[in-house]
Amino acid sequence: MADPQTPTAERKTPCPICGKPALAEFRPFCSRRCADVDLGRWLSGGYRLPDPDPPSPPPAALDPEEGLG
């Protein structure tokens, strides 16, 4: 456990991408590269949570010939 007297920026928390100690400049990452990797994951949907409900099928298109009886 980290010392509560230590400022957050100086704690040796691991980078969430590679596990190296984080630097205050790129916190919570260790480098610009790891920050960019994380941004890429966000933008590509890599952190998206799966939807527990399957998508419902689209409503059937009405046939213009149908219903003109």
C-alpha positions as a printed Julia matrix, in Angstrom:
69×3 Matrix{Float64}:
   0.0    0.0     0.0
   1.3    3.47   -0.84
   2.22   5.92    1.88
  -0.69   8.36    2.35
   1.84  11.2     2.75
   3.24  10.66   -0.75
   1.67  12.96   -3.39
  -0.29  11.07   -6.05
   2.08  12.09   -8.85
   5.05  10.56   -7.03
   3.47   7.18   -6.29
   4.78   4.29   -8.33
   1.45   3.2    -9.76
   1.74   0.92  -12.76
   0.87   2.08  -16.24
  -2.44   0.41  -17.22
  -1.03  -0.43  -20.67
   2.44  -1.85  -20.03
   2.82  -2.03  -16.23
   5.85   0.27  -15.94
   5.75   2.96  -13.22
   3.62   5.93  -14.3
   5.18   9.37  -14.8
   3.49  12.53  -13.55
   3.74  14.1   -17.01
   1.65  11.31  -18.63
  -0.31  10.13  -15.59
  -1.73   7.5   -15.36
   0.54   6.29  -18.17
   4.31   5.92  -18.35
   4.75   7.58  -21.77
   3.02   9.35  -24.64
   3.04   6.04  -26.52
   0.98   4.24  -23.86
  -1.41   7.21  -23.66
  -1.86   7.02  -27.45
  -2.41   3.25  -27.31
  -5.17   3.81  -24.74
  -6.75   6.58  -26.84
  -6.72   4.27  -29.85
  -8.53   1.6   -27.85
 -11.18   4.11  -26.81
 -11.69   5.38  -30.34
 -11.91   1.9   -31.86
 -14.44   0.71  -29.27
 -12.02  -1.59  -27.48
 -13.41  -0.61  -24.08
 -17.04  -1.02  -25.09
 -19.12  -3.16  -22.73
 -21.04  -5.99  -24.35
 -24.81  -5.5   -24.57
 -26.56  -8.25  -22.58
 -29.62  -8.06  -24.85
 -29.19  -9.18  -28.45
 -30.27  -6.55  -30.98
 -33.9   -6.85  -31.98
 -34.56  -7.58  -35.64
 -35.59  -4.57  -37.7
 -39.33  -4.24  -38.28
 -40.49  -5.86  -41.5
 -40.82  -3.4   -44.32
 -44.37  -2.97  -45.46
 -44.95  -4.31  -48.92
 -46.79  -1.67  -50.99
 -48.71  -4.46  -52.79
 -49.87  -5.85  -49.48
 -52.92  -4.26  -47.95
 -54.23  -2.84  -51.21
 -56.9   -5.47  -51.42
